Amino acid sequence: MEPITISGLLLAFFLATISVDALVTNANQRVYQGVNQGANHGVKPSRTLEDAVFGSMEGRFPTGVRQS
């Protein structure tokens, strides 16, 4: 088994950083997509991040979204 090198550790850290960044970016895009879709359909964007996340999963807001 090869000894762990500095370059190996750097590569592993770099790859892990990329994958986490991609996940966060994807999550943010889904939140904004859900909020924008709600606004386009005359629904006020929900006040909680949770509503926006769960609303964007199906491409629409959940039935419990608050309207005023």
N, C-alpha and C positions, 0 to 999 in steps of 0.2 A: 504493500500500500504506500502510495506516494505521500511524502510529508506535505502538510498544508503550507502553501506559500502566501506571501503578501499579495501577489497579483491575483491568486485564486480567491482570497478573501475580498479583495476589491471588486472582482468580477461578480461574485455572489451578491455583494451589497448593492452593486449597480443594477443587477437584474431584479432584485427584490424591490428596489426603489421604483424602477420602471413599472412593475406590475401593480404596485400600490397606487402609483400616480394614475395609471390607466383606470383602475377601479373607481377612484375618487372622481375623476373627470367624467366617467360614464354616469355615476350616481348624480352628479351635479346637473348634467345635461338632462337626465330623466326628470329631475325635480322641476327645472325650468320649463321643460316641455309640458309637464302636467299643469303647471301654473298658467302658462300661456294659453293652453287649450281651454282651460276653464275661463280665462278672461275673454277669449274669442267667442265663447258661447254664452256670454252675458252673466257668467258666474264670477263673483268676486274671488280673488285668490284666497285660499284658506290661510288662517293666521298661524298655523303650526306647520313646521317642517314635515311632521309625520303625515299630515293630510296630503301634502304635496307629493310625498314619496309614494304613499299607497295609491293616490289618485293616478299617478303617472304609470303605475305598473300595468294597468289595463287601458291606458291612454285616455282615461276620463276620471273625474273626481268621484269619490265614494258618495253614497246617498246621504251621508251625514254631514255634508259640507254646509258651512254656515252662509246663509244669504241674508242681506239686509236691504 
